[in-house]
Amino acid sequence: MIPAEFKYLCPSTVDEAVRMLAEEGEDAKIIAGGQSLVPVLRMRLAAPTALIDISGLTELTGVHDDGDSLLIGAMTTHYEVQRDHLIHDHALLLKLATDTVADPQVRHRGTFGGSLCHADPAGDLLAPALALDAVMIIAGPDGRREVPASEFFAGYFETAVAPGEILTDVRVPKYTGWGAHYEKLNRVAQAWSIVAVAAAVQVRGGTIAAARVGLTNVGAGPVRAVDVESALVGQPATAEAISEAALRASAGDGYKDNLARVLTGRALTAAVAG
């Protein structure tokens, strides 16, 4: 099917993109990698009057050291996230989750920020961003504002990005030396998660000093497994402690509850093993 007619615009700066959004009105759409938007355009499930292409905005690309955190440009591709040494050294969970996204073609075109803004509950980057306490930086007519991941995901395919705004960067605290793992059960086609678990664990002297656990596709958005985290901290890094904590994972129904607990146990075991 052929998309409905639309105006195509290419801004040269973020500020120009924000201005174009204001001028074109609420029926305008931002296009970045296009891996989520283009299919719905072709099926006419979306019919924007204007597409504002930000793929040429180099100011939105790359991973940068920002002291105690990393600053990831929203236009950074999944492929770049997979291979960036700063991500590997300080936010390994993001690299491991990105490794499971779709296929190589999508990872070369799709973007880190685009995946977060699409907010598909089965998407693989939402739970890691939530677990790692990421902060989203959003540009709009009134300037830039910061929204923590815990407040960013508003429901099915909904985020805190308001009409007329653009996600520009994601700030992620450094988790240097933490073990991490992303455990996923998925249908083979397109690799959409049925349930997945993002886990990062800090072990000191054989004891779990800190833990971060996020669940994928167990609700309208990613879920932080705070009960699992609290059950782990201060416990020995043993199979018994992990199994006991994993029982606290919940997905809201019997079938997914069992999956969440099994996958949480697997993810934590792999994270602790490093």
C-alpha positions in Angstrom: 0.0 0.0 0.0 1.2 3.5 -0.8 1.3 6.1 2.1 -1.0 9.1 2.0 0.5 12.3 0.7 2.5 14.3 3.1 5.0 17.3 3.2 8.6 16.2 3.7 10.9 18.6 5.6 14.6 18.4 6.6 15.7 20.7 9.4 19.4 21.5 9.9 19.2 22.0 13.7 17.1 20.8 16.6 15.7 24.3 17.1 14.6 24.4 13.5 12.9 21.0 13.9 11.0 22.2 16.9 9.9 25.3 14.9 8.7 23.2 12.1 6.7 21.0 14.4 5.0 24.2 15.8 4.3 25.5 12.3 3.0 22.2 10.8 0.7 21.5 13.8 -0.3 18.3 15.7 -0.6 16.2 12.5 3.2 16.5 11.8 5.4 13.6 12.7 9.1 13.2 13.4 10.9 10.5 11.5 14.3 9.3 12.6 15.4 5.7 11.6 11.9 5.0 10.4 11.8 1.4 11.4 8.6 1.8 13.3 6.9 4.7 11.5 7.4 3.6 7.8 5.4 0.4 8.1 2.4 2.1 9.7 2.6 4.8 7.0 2.5 2.2 4.3 -0.5 0.5 5.9 -2.1 4.0 6.4 -2.5 3.4 10.1 -0.9 6.9 10.3 -1.4 9.7 7.9 0.7 12.7 9.0 0.4 15.9 7.0 4.1 16.5 7.3 7.2 14.4 8.0 10.1 16.1 9.7 13.3 14.1 9.0 15.9 14.5 11.8 18.2 11.8 10.5 20.7 14.4 9.3 21.1 16.1 12.7 24.5 15.0 13.8 24.1 16.9 17.1 21.8 14.0 18.1 24.3 11.2 17.5 27.0 9.5 19.4 27.8 8.4 23.0 29.6 10.9 25.2 31.3 10.7 28.6 29.5 13.1 30.9 31.3 12.6 34.1 29.3 10.3 36.3 27.0 9.4 33.4 26.9 8.7 29.7 25.0 11.0 27.3 23.5 9.1 24.3 22.2 11.0 21.4 18.6 10.0 20.4 19.7 9.5 16.8 22.4 7.0 17.7 21.7 3.8 15.9 21.3 0.4 17.6 24.4 -0.7 15.7 26.5 2.1 17.2 25.2 1.4 20.7 26.2 -2.3 20.3 29.8 -1.4 19.5 30.5 1.7 21.6 33.2 1.1 24.2 31.7 3.6 26.7 28.4 1.6 26.6 30.3 -1.6 27.0 32.4 -0.4 30.0 29.7 1.6 31.8 26.2 0.5 30.7 26.7 -3.1 29.6 23.0 -3.8 30.0 22.1 -1.5 27.1 24.6 -3.3 24.8 23.2 -6.7 25.7 19.6 -5.7 25.2 20.4 -4.0 21.9 22.0 -7.2 20.7 18.6 -8.8 20.7 16.7 -6.0 18.8 15.2 -7.4 15.6 17.8 -8.1 12.9 21.0 -6.5 11.6 19.2 -4.4 9.0 16.9 -2.9 11.6 19.8 -2.3 14.0 21.7 -0.4 11.3 18.8 1.9 10.6 16.8 2.0 13.9 17.7 4.5 16.6 18.1 4.3 20.3 15.8 7.4 20.9 13.3 6.2 18.3 12.8 2.9 20.1 12.2 4.7 23.4 9.8 7.1 21.9 7.8 4.4 20.1 7.3 2.9 23.6 6.2 -0.5 22.3 5.7 -2.6 25.5 7.5 -5.5 23.8 10.4 -3.2 22.8 13.8 -4.3 24.2 15.2 -1.0 25.4 12.5 0.3 27.6 13.1 -2.0 30.6 16.9 -1.5 30.6 16.4 2.3 30.4 14.0 2.1 33.4 16.3 -0.3 35.4 19.3 1.9 34.9 17.5 5.1 36.0 18.0 6.8 32.6 16.9 10.4 32.2 15.3 11.7 28.9 16.2 15.1 27.6 13.4 16.7 25.6 13.5 19.8 23.5 10.4 21.9 22.9 9.2 25.5 22.3 10.0 26.4 25.9 13.5 25.0 25.8 14.8 21.7 27.2 13.5 19.6 30.1 14.5 16.4 31.7 12.2 13.4 32.5 13.3 10.3 34.4 12.5 7.0 32.8 10.1 6.2 35.7 7.9 9.1 34.5 8.7 8.9 30.7 6.7 5.8 29.7 3.0 6.7 30.0 1.3 3.6 28.6 0.9 1.6 25.4 2.9 3.5 22.8 2.7 6.7 24.9 5.5 8.8 26.5 6.0 12.1 28.2 7.1 13.7 24.8 4.4 16.2 24.2 3.2 17.4 20.7 5.8 19.9 19.5 8.7 18.2 21.4 11.6 16.1 20.4 13.7 13.6 22.4 17.3 14.8 22.0 19.5 12.8 24.4 19.3 10.1 27.1 21.5 10.4 30.2 22.4 7.1 31.8 24.4 6.8 35.1 27.6 4.8 34.9 27.5 1.2 36.2 31.2 0.5 35.8 32.1 -3.0 36.9 28.5 -4.2 37.3 27.5 -7.6 35.9 24.5 -7.5 33.5 22.3 -9.7 31.4 19.2 -9.4 29.2 17.1 -12.6 29.2 14.4 -12.8 26.6 11.7 -15.2 25.4 10.5 -14.3 22.0 8.8 -15.4 18.8 11.5 -16.0 16.2 9.9 -13.6 13.6 11.0 -10.0 14.3 12.2 -11.0 17.8 9.4 -9.3 19.7 9.6 -10.1 23.4 6.9 -12.2 25.0 8.6 -11.5 28.3 12.2 -10.3 28.9 14.2 -9.3 31.9 16.9 -6.7 32.2 19.3 -7.2 35.1 22.3 -5.4 36.4 24.1 -6.5 39.6 27.0 -5.1 41.6 28.8 -7.8 43.7 31.3 -6.9 46.4 33.1 -9.6 48.3 30.6 -12.2 47.4 27.6 -10.1 48.5 25.1 -8.4 46.3 25.6 -4.7 47.0 23.1 -3.3 44.5 20.7 -4.6 41.9 18.6 -3.1 39.1 15.9 -5.3 37.4 13.4 -4.3 34.7 10.7 -6.4 33.1 9.6 -6.2 29.4 6.1 -6.7 28.0 4.3 -7.5 31.3 2.1 -4.4 31.1 1.5 -1.1 29.3 5.1 -0.2 29.8 8.3 -1.4 31.3 8.1 -2.4 35.0 10.8 -2.0 37.6 11.0 -5.1 39.8 11.7 -3.3 43.1 10.7 -6.2 45.2 13.3 -8.4 43.5 15.9 -5.7 43.9 15.2 -5.2 47.6 15.3 -9.0 48.2 18.8 -9.2 46.6 20.6 -6.4 48.3 22.8 -7.6 51.2 22.4 -11.3 50.3 25.2 -13.6 49.2 25.6 -14.0 45.5 24.4 -17.5 45.5 21.9 -19.5 43.5 19.6 -19.9 46.5 19.4 -16.1 47.1 18.8 -15.5 43.5 16.0 -18.1 43.3 14.3 -16.7 46.3 14.4 -13.1 45.0 13.2 -14.2 41.5 10.0 -15.5 43.1 9.0 -11.9 43.7 8.9 -11.0 40.0 5.3 -10.4 38.9 3.7 -9.9 35.6 0.1 -9.6 36.6 -1.2 -13.0 35.3 -0.4 -16.7 35.8 1.3 -17.5 32.5 3.5 -14.4 32.4 4.1 -14.5 36.2 5.8 -17.9 35.7 7.8 -16.6 32.7 8.9 -13.5 34.6 10.1 -15.5 37.5 12.0 -18.1 35.4 13.6 -15.4 33.2 14.4 -13.2 36.2 16.3 -16.1 37.8 18.2 -16.7 34.6 19.1 -13.1 34.0 20.3 -12.6 37.6 22.4 -15.8 37.5 24.1 -14.6 34.3 24.6 -11.1 35.6 26.2 -12.3 38.9 28.4 -14.6 36.9 29.6 -11.6 35.0 
